[in-house]
Amino acid sequence: MRLQMQAIHFDADPKLLVFIQQKLDKLDTFYDRITSGEVFLKLDKSDSAKLHTKLLEVKLYVPGGTMFVREQGTTFEEATDLAVDTLKMQVKKFKDKRNNARAPKTIDGAVVEEEGVTVLTEETEE
């Protein structure tokens, strides 16, 4: 998957970018149709403490939709792990919806069409 990563108002360590890429590449095992993504790394400076909260935003593009997650942590690695866990659930849910939408809808063994019900098997009386 092709990712575009941006560190907002700071220079990100190349090791961090490789870490994020490797973690997000694992999402391909759940859904291989992810086309690309964007990652934004931000420091939350609203805290008065010396340690800034790390914010990670990920937007993934798939045919027919996008997935977005925003996570925060004490480190970018922690935020990445949280984001990947959330994205796994979103990817699985998206994939299930797509697969269920393609499957023919049935009611009691009959395929439901837009105009009505087509019976697959007819019972005969003897």
N, C-alpha and C positions, 0 to 999 in steps of 0.2 A: 504494500500500500504506500502511496506517495503522500508524505506529510510535509506540510509547510509549518515551521515553528518560528515563533516570534517571542523574544524576551522584551517586555515593555519596560523601558527606562533603566535597563541594566544589561550587562553582557553575560550570557549564560555559558557555563562551563561546557565544552564539547562532550565531556563524559556524561553530563546530565542529559544532553540532547540524544546521545546514543542510547542511554538507559530508557528514555521515554519512547524512542522509536522501537526498541526491542520489545518493550511491554505492549505497545499498541499493535505491533505486528502479530502478536499472539491472538488477537481478535479474529484473524483470518481463519483460525481453526473452527470458529463458531459460525462464521458466515463469510464465504470467500468472494462475495460480490461488492465489498467495500472498495470504492474507487479511489478516494482520496480523503484528506482530512487537514484540519488546521488546529494548531496548538498554540495557546497564548499563555505565557508565564508572566505573572505579576507579583509584585510585593505589596502587601496591604500595609500602608503606612499609617493607618488610623489608630493603631495601638500605640500607647505611650511607652510601652516596654522596649527594651533594646532589641528583642527578637521580633522580627516582622513575620506576620502570617504569610505563608506562601499560597498564592492562588493559581490554579491550573484550570484552563478552559479548553475543552476539546470539542470540535465539531467534525463529525464523520459524514461523508456523502456516500449514499447508496442509491442504486437505481430506484426511483420512486419516493425518495425521502431523504431526510437528514436526521442525525442524532446529535444531541448536545448534552454536555455534562459540565458542571462547574463544581470543583472540589477545592478544599483548603486543608492545609496541614502545617506542621512545624517545619517540614522540609518539603522540597518539590518531589522527592521520591515517595514520601508518604502520600502526598496529594495525588501522585500518579497512580499508586496502588489503589487508592479509593476510587479514582476515576475509571480505571480499568474494570474494577468489580462492578461498578454501576453500568458501564458500557456493555459488559458481558450480558447483563440482564436485559438491557435495551435491545441488543443485537438478537438475542434468542427470541424475545417477544416479537420483534419485527419479522424475523424469519418464520416463526410460527404463524403469524397473521398472513404473511404472503402465501405460505403453503396451504393454509386453510381457505384462503380466498380462491385459490386455483382448484381446489377439490370440489367436485360437484356436490351440491347440497342435496341431502336425501331426507325424506320423511317416510318412515315405515317401508323402506326398500324401494321407494319411488324417487326418481331424480326430479328435483324441482327446477322447472324452467321459468323464464320470466313471464310467459303467457299462461302457464298453468302447471299441471302435474302430469308427467308421463309415467305410466305404470311399467315397471320392468318385468314383472311376472304377473300373469293373470291366473287366478284360481278358477278351476272349472268344477262344476257341480256334477256329481255322478248319480 
